[in-house]
Amino acid sequence: MTATRAAGVPVVEDGWLVSTNPATGEEVGRFEVASSDEVSEAVGRAREAATWWVGLGHAGRRARLLRWRSLLAQRVEEAAALVSREGGKPVAEAIVETVAAIDHIDWAARNARRVLGPRRVRGRLSLAEFSAHLEYLPMGVVGVIGPWNYPVVTPLGTVAYALAAGNTVVFKPSEYTPAVGAWLASTFAEVVPEQPVLQVVHGLGDVGAALCRAGVDKVAFTGSTATGKKVMAACAETLTPVLIEAGGKDALIVDADADVSAAAEACVWGALTNAGQTCLAIERVYAVEPVYDAFVAEVVRRAGALTVGYGDGFDIGPITMPKQIDVIRRHIDDALSRGGRAVLGGREAVEPPYVKPTILVDVPEDSAAVTEETFGPTLVIRKVADVDEAVRLANATSYGLGGAVFGKRHAVAAARRLRTGMASVNSVITFIGMSSLPFGGVGDSGFGRTHGDDGLREFSRAKAITMRRGPSALKATTFERTPAHVARIVKAVKLLYGRSRP
């Protein structure tokens, strides 16, 4: 039985999740929906496989992850074509995304032993008879709930680090991009056929909830802030730790000494890439007065030249999640009704399943287009007096994912003042591809970190070991201590710490 459905809207038919292209309605694939019991069974298999995966050691896991990296690199066009078919983004954008994911696999595989391996740690004089040792052990089974907007780089930015740290993974891809999730798991199975180290479970939100309750040792979630709170609530039932990468409302600051042309070029890409469906998208710009007019004109020129459609030759694809069009329309309407002006696009830019680039100015700071995540190809630009005002307005949000500053003299200082987990200077969004740096936000943008050293430790548990190497000079941890021993302890602490000095 086939139901009538809108393009791009995932539906379940007779126990199968049906994925369709958001632009054409073409069916991309059907995937069996996992029941709660099947999710639990997958976690059980992953737990058994974890013993084998851990037993490979860092060297064995590195070799297999690098083989996976190489396979994905050889088939990057195949991956990009599937991402485009299922999510609607241009193939060129899908290639850039996949390349970033491949780099993350490479970095995680090559650096896991350095970051997590056993090491000796400097001890303390008060416990000089002991040596201190630290290592990071796998958590066990990690549940990953992935997004649809970047169905390769975002989940692999978690999966690769969890695997490199010695965990097995049960991955629930978005119901909007199940084909991409299934493809990633199948390619991994080609290079690691021995055990179900990486498994996929498909379904709607209830399957994600089942994964949270299935006994995994950690859940990594990427998605909206509202859904992230539901994930946290489900995990709280069993005290399962979570990593939340939620939404954003990223701002770009353009200072008076910025290269206006370069800032506009970066801004247009940062705001409109993937049709603005990016948690790190530049949704707000604060340009100082001397460069404001030139910056707005250059942004409008560049954005107005972009083409919108599906297939070869287009810069911006469809809105993947049809209900998001209502949000985008509401934000544009609210901004215009409250005195804002559309210097490009506007109400007529909304032509489902597409939204053409829309640049808004003179928009009140308390409007929806400024305070809420739009997740569409729109941009609000505001004139400010100086960088201090720009930083203050940029930070006046509950979100805190990323941000950017263009300028020379004050750019780095302003970037440091942004209340965000990440910032770029004279570029936008570059931190997503910098494998050696941690990725994550603050506030409503979530907590925890993927990527870099912190991303490897995020999926590990610290194990501290002390080892006696001689007799104790101060008998503190024994019932055989005498008043003389206690007196020596008091004398020692005063000698070591009693003097006021830096």
N, C-alpha and C positions, 0 to 999 in steps of 0.2 A: 504494500500500500504506500503510495507516494503522496505526501501532503503538499498543499500549495505553500510556498515560502518565499520570503523576500531574499534578494541577493545578499549573500554575506552573513545571513542570520543563521547560526547553528541550530539545528533541530535534532531531536532524537526520534527515530522511526524504528519501531520494532526492536528496540534495544541497541540500535546503531546510531552513532553520532555522525551526522551528515555535514560535511564542510563544503562551502561553496565560495566561488570568487565574488568579492563584494561589488565588482564592476559589471560583470556579465551574468552572474547567476550560475555559471558553469559549475557542475559538481566536481570537486577536487578529490574527494575520497570519503569512504565510510569506515568507521572505527567502532569496534564493539565497546559499549559502555561497561565499565567495571562496577560491580556491586561492592558493597561494604566488605563482604567476605572476601571477594577477590582482591580488594586493596590490601586487606590484612594478610592474605596469602602471599602477595607480592612482597610485602615487608618481611614475611617469614623467610622467603627464598633469599631475599637480600641479606638477611642476618646470617644465614648459612654461608652465603657466598663471601661474606665479609672476612671469615676466617682465612679463606684462600687468598683473598685480595691483600689482606694485611701480611700474610705469610710471604708474599712476593718481595716485601721490603721496598725501600725507596727506589732501588735500582730497577727492580722488576716492573714496578708501576710506571716509572719514568719511560722505560722502553716501550711499553704498550701505549701510553698516552702520546708519545711522539709518533708512533705508527698511526694512531688515530688522526693526529695533526696532519701528517703527510697525506693520508687518504682524503681528508677534507680539502686540503690544498689542491690535490689533483682533480677533485670534483666540485670545485667552487662554483663553476657555471651551473651545474646541476642543482646545487643548493639554492643559488640565487633565483633560478627559474621557478623553483617550487615556492620559495618565499613570495615571489611576485604573483604567481597564480593564486595562492591562497590568501595573501594579505592585501594585494593590489599595488604595493609600492613598485616604483620603477626598478628594473633589473640592476641598473648601475648602483642604486642605493643598497640593494640587497647584496651586491658583491662587496661593497665597502663594509657592510655589517658583518658578513661572513669572514672577511679577512681579519677584522678585529677579533672575532671569536677564535680564529686559528692562532693568532698571536697569544691570546690568553692561555690556551691549552699549552703552547710551547713554554711560556714563562712559568706556569704552575708546575709543569713536569720537571723543568730544569732547576727550580729553586726550592722544591719541597724539602729535600734533605737538609739544605743549608738553614732553612728557617725552623724546621721542626725537629731536626735530629738531636740526639743527646749532646749535652755540653756541660762543661764545668762552669759554675757561677762563682764569682768572688764572694767569699764568706765574710764573717764579722769577727772582730777582735775578741768580743765577749764570748764567742763560741769557736775559738781558734783551734780547738781539738777536733772539729768537724769540717769536712769538705762538703760543698754544696753542689748539687747536680740538678739539671732541669732537662726535661724532654716533653714533647707534645705527642699525645697519643690520639688515634682516631676516636671519634665519638661513637661510630657504629654504622647506623643507617640514617641517611639524611633524606628527608622528603623535600622536594623542590616543586613549587607551584609557580609556573612561568607565565609571562605575559604574551599578548598577541602582537604588540607593536614592533618589537624586536625579538622575534621568536628564535633567533640563533644566538646572537651575542649576549643577550641578557641571561637566558638560562645557562649557557655554557660558561659565562662569567661566574656562575655559582657551581655548576656541575664539575667543571674541570678542577677547581680548587678543592672541592669536597673529595673527589676521586684521588687527587694527588696527595691529599692528607691521609689517605688510607680508608676512607669510608666507601660504602656502596650507596647507590642512589636510586630512589623511586621517584620518577619525574611525572608530574601531571601538567601537560602543556595546556595552554588556553584552549577552550572549546572553539575559538575562532581560528586556531592554527594547529590542529591535531596532526595534520599530514607532515608538517615540518618536524614536530616532536617525534613522530614515529620514524621518520627518516634519520634523524640524529641517532636514535637508539639503535637502529638497524646498522648504521655505519660503524658504531662502536662494537656491536656484536661481531662484525666482520674481523676486527683485529683482536677482540677478546671473546672468543667463542666458548671458552671453557666453563664459565660461570655467569649467572645473571647479575653481573655487577651493576649494570645500568638498565633499569626497566622503565616502561611507560605504562601509565594507567590513564584511560580517557574518560571524559564525561563533563558534566556541568559543575556548578559550584558544590553540589552535594558530594561529589567524588573528592574534591579538594578537602572538604570538611572531614570525610572519612579518612583521608590520609593523615590529617592532623591528629586523629584519634586512634591511629592504627599501631601505635607503639614505636614510632620512629624516635630517634634520639635527638633530632633537631629538625625544624621546618624553616626553609628559606622561601619567602614569599615576595613576589614582585607584582604590583598592581595598584589599585586605588587605595587611598587612605581609609575609606569606609570599609572596604573588604579586608584590608589589613587588620583593622580592629576586630573583625569577626574571626579572622585567623587566630589572633592573639587570645580571644575569648575561648575558642575551641582548644587551643594548646594549653591554656591555663588549667583546664580540667585535670590534666595529668602532669602539670609542671614541665611540659615539654618546652625547651628553649626555642626562641624564634629569632629570625632575622627578617626585618621588614624594610623593603625598598618600595616606598610609596610615591605619591605624586610630587609635583613641583610647580613653582610659579617663578621660574628663573628670570633674573633681571640682567640687563646689559647696561653698563655705565659708559658713556662716551664723554671723555674730558676734552677740554679746550685744545690741548696739544696732541690730540689723536689724529691719526691718518684717517680722515673721514671716508675716503674711498674704500680702504681696507676694512674699516669698521662696518660700513654698509654691506659690503660683500659678505663678511662673516655673519652679520646679523640676519640677512635674508636667508642664508642657508640654515643658520641656527634656529630660526623661527619657522621656516617653511619646509625643511626636509621631512620626508615621510608625512607630508600634508599636516605638519605640526603635531603629529601624533607621537610625541616624544616627551617623556617625563622631564628631560633636560632642555626642552625647547625654550628658546628665548621668547617669553610672552610679554615682557615689559622692557622698555628702554627709557633710561633717564639721560638725556643729552644736555650738556651745559649750553647756556644761551649763545655764546659766540659761534658754535658749530651746529646748532639745532636746525636751522633752515636748510643748510647745505646737506646735512645728514638725512633729513626727511626726504628731500628731493632725490637724493641718490638711492635711498631705499625704495622709494616709489618707482623710480626708473628701472631698477634691477628686478624688483618683484613683479612689475607690470609686464616684463618680457618673458616671464615663465609660462610654460604651456601646461595645461591641465587635461588629463585624460588617462586612459589605460593602454599600455602597450609601448612599443618602441617609439622613441622620439618625444615622449612627454616627461616633464620635470616633476610634476606633482600628480599623484594617483588619487584614488577615491578614499573616502572616509571608510575605514574598515568596519567599524561598529556603527550600524545605521542609527541607533538611538543617540549617538554622540552628536549627530547633526542638529538635534533639537537643542542641545546645550550650546553649541556654537551659535545657532540662530538667536537664542535667548541672550547671549552675551552681546552680540552685535546690536540687537534691538535695544537692550538696556542702555548701552553706551550712547547710542544715537538719540534716544529719547531723553537723555539727561544732559544734552548739550555737546556731546562728542561729535566729531566730524570724521567721515570716511574719506581720506585722501586717495584711497584706492579700494575698489570693491565696495562692500557695504551689504545691505539687505539682499540686493540682487545677485550677490556672489554665491549665495547658497542655492545650488542646483543639484539636489541629490542624484547620484551618490557622491557628487563632488562639491567642494567649496573652493572658490577661487581666492587667491590671496587678498586679504583685507587689512589695510593699514589705518589705524584709528588714532586721532589726536584730540587734545582738549577733553579727555575723558576724566571724570571725577575719580579720585583715588578710592572712593568707597563703592564704586560700581562693580558689578559681577565680573566684567572683563579684566579688572585689575586684581580683585581679591580671590577669585575662584580659578581653578585650573580649567582652561578652555579646551586644550587637546585638539586644536584645529589650526588651520593656516591663517591665523589672525595675529596682529601685533599692535600693542598700544605704545605710543611714543609720547613722552612728556618732556617739556622744557624745564630745566632747573637752573638755579643760580650758580651752583658750584658743586664740587664733588661731595662735600659734607651733606648737602641736601639730598644728593643722589643716593648716598649710602643709607641715610636715614629712611628714605622712601623704599629703597630696595629691601631693607630689613623689616619693613612694616607689614609682615605677612606671617602666617602660621607655618608656612612651608620653609624649608631650608635645604634644598638639594644642591644645586649648583648656581653658578653665576659667572659673569665675565666683566672685564674692564678693558677699555681701549684708551690708551694715553701713554705718556712718557714719564713725566716727573713724579706724579702721585699714583700711578697705576698699581704698583705692587702693594703699596700701603693701603689703598682702597680695597684691593682684593682680599687682603688679610682681615679687613674690618667687616666684610660681608658675613652674615650669620648663615653660613652654608657649610656643607661638608666638603665642597670642592669649589675651585674657582680657576678661571683661565685669564691670562693677561695677553692682550692683543691676539686673541683667538677665541673660539667658542667650542665647548663640549670636548675639547681635546683630551681631557682627563679620562674619558671612557675608554680610549684606546691605549692609555699609558698603563701597561700591565703591572708595572712596578709600584704604582700608587694605589692606595685604598679608595674604594668607591662606596659612597653612602651619604645619607643626609642627617638632618636634625629636625626636631619638631614634628610637624605633620608629614614630613618626608620620610620618617622612619628612623631606624637605628640599626646598628651592626654594620659590618663592612665586608664587601667582597673585593677581590683583586689584591695584588701585592702581598707583602708579608702578613698584614692584618687579615687579609682574605683567607690565607692558609690557616692561620691560627683560629679564625672564626669557626672552623669545622674540626677543631681539635680540643683536647682537654689537657691542661698543663699538669704534668706529673713532677712533683718536687721530691728529691731524695737527699737525705743527709747521711754521711758516712763517717763513723768515728775513725780517727787516725792517730789517737793518742789519749792519754789520761786527761781528765778534766782538772784544770788549775783551780776552778771555782766550782765547788760541789753544790750545784743548785738543784738539779733534777734527781734527788735521792732523799730518802727518809733518813739516811745515815749522816746527813749534814749536822754539824755541831754549831753551837753559838759562835765559835771561832770562825767557822766557814761562812756563816752569815755576816759576820763582821768584815771578812775579807771581800764579800760581795758588795757590801755597802761602800767600802773604801774604793773598790774598783770602779763602781758606777760614778762616784764623785770625781775620781781621777779622769775617767774617760769623757764624761758628759757634764760635769758640774761647772766647768769654766765657761764664761760667756765669750764666745768667739765665732767667727763666720764658719 
